[in-house]
């Protein structure tokens, strides 16, 4: 029987083709892994830039018709609290018989309301920026990484 027509040769040829396909698949997987690692590096850089941007971006909220104004940044930090004294005095007149204690309680409530509103706006801004970064993809734990 001629050498080329031996039954084992066909099996050996198929084995070589199959082995070559496996090697090609392995290289394709390595290319995909390399691409994925490159994308992860890009995402990390964008994430770090987002953290820096969020620290600089601010939102403002007020309460008591502007009697209390609070500024917070995208890292959920309160940057300033401003009190409009003439407005507070006007509002204080509405406390009536409760006097100073009522005035103090009203101012505390206004400060708390303005702080909560500012933090809510800052969190919303953070979520929008994170969504823009991820293309709308929900990444579990991203808010915690950003400081929420």
N, C-alpha and C positions, 0 to 999 in steps of 0.2 A: 504494500500500500504506500502510495507516495506520501511524503512527510506532510504536505499541506492539507491533506484530507484526513488526517488522523482525528478521531472524535475528541480527544482532549484539547486539540488546538482551538476548536471553536469555544470551548469553555474558558480557555486561557485568554482568548481574545475578548470575550465578554467580560471577564474579570478585569482586564486592563481598561476597557471602556468604563466599566463601573467605578474602578479606582480613580480614573481620571476625572469622572464626574464628581466624585466625592471630594477630590482635591480642589476642583473648581468651585464647588459649593463652599468649601472651607474658606477659600480666598474671598468669595463673595460675602460670606459672613464677617470676615475680618474687615472688609471695606465698609460694610454696614455698621460694624462696631466702631470703626474709626470715625465714620460720619456722625454717629450718635454721640461719641465723646466730644467731637467738635461742636455739636449743637449744645451739649451740656455746658461746655466752656463758655460759649456765647451767651447762654441763658444765665449763667453765673455772673458774667460781666454786666449783663443788663439788670440783673437783680441787685447787684451792688450799686449800680447807677441809680436805680429806682429808690433804694434806701437813702441815698444822698439827696435825691430830688424831693422825697417826701419830708425830709428834715427841713428843707428850705421852703416848701409850699405851705401856705397858711390858709386857714378859713376863719371867719369871724361870725359870732352869733351874739345876740343881745336878748335882754329880757326887760320887762318894765318899761316898754316903749323907748328903749335905748338908755335907760338909767344905768344898766350894767352891760358892758361890752367885754367879751372874752375872745382872745385870739389863741388858736391851737394850731400846731403843725401836723403834718401827715404821719408823724411818729407818735401821735396822741399825747403830745406834751403841751401843757398850757404855757403860752409864751407871754401873755399879758392879761391883766384884768383892769378895766378902766371904769371908774364910777363917775357918773354925771351928777355932781352934787346938787345943782339946782333942781334937776328932775327928781332926785331922791327926796329932797325937801318937799317938793310938791306932793309926791306919793306919800311921804310921811304924814302929811296932814290928813290923809284918808284913814289913818290907823285909829283916830279918835281917842277914846278914853284909855286905850291900852298904853299910851305914852311911849317912853323910851324903849321898854321891853317889846312892844308891838313894832316899833320902828326897826329895832335890831333884828327881830325875827323876819320882818318883811325883807330887809336887805339881805340877810342870809339866804332866804328862799330865792330871791332874785339872782344872787350869785350862783347858787346851785343850779338853777334853771339855765342860766347862760352857759355855765361850764358844761352841763350835760348836752346842751344843743350844739356847742362848739365841738365836743368830742364826737357826737353823732355825725356831724358834717365831715369831720376829719376822717372818721372811719369809712364813710361813704366814698370820700375822695381816694382813700387808700385802696379800697376794693375796686374802684374804677381804674386806677392806675395799674393795679396788679392784673386785672382782667385784660387791659390793653397789652401788658407785657406777655401774658400767656396766650393771647389770642382767644380769650374766653374759656380756655381750658381750666377746669376746676382742679387745682392741685391741693390735696389735703395738707393742712398745716402751714400753708403759705402765709396766712394772716399772722400766725404766731411768729414766723420767721421775720415778718415785717414789723413786729412789735405790738400787734393788737392783742 
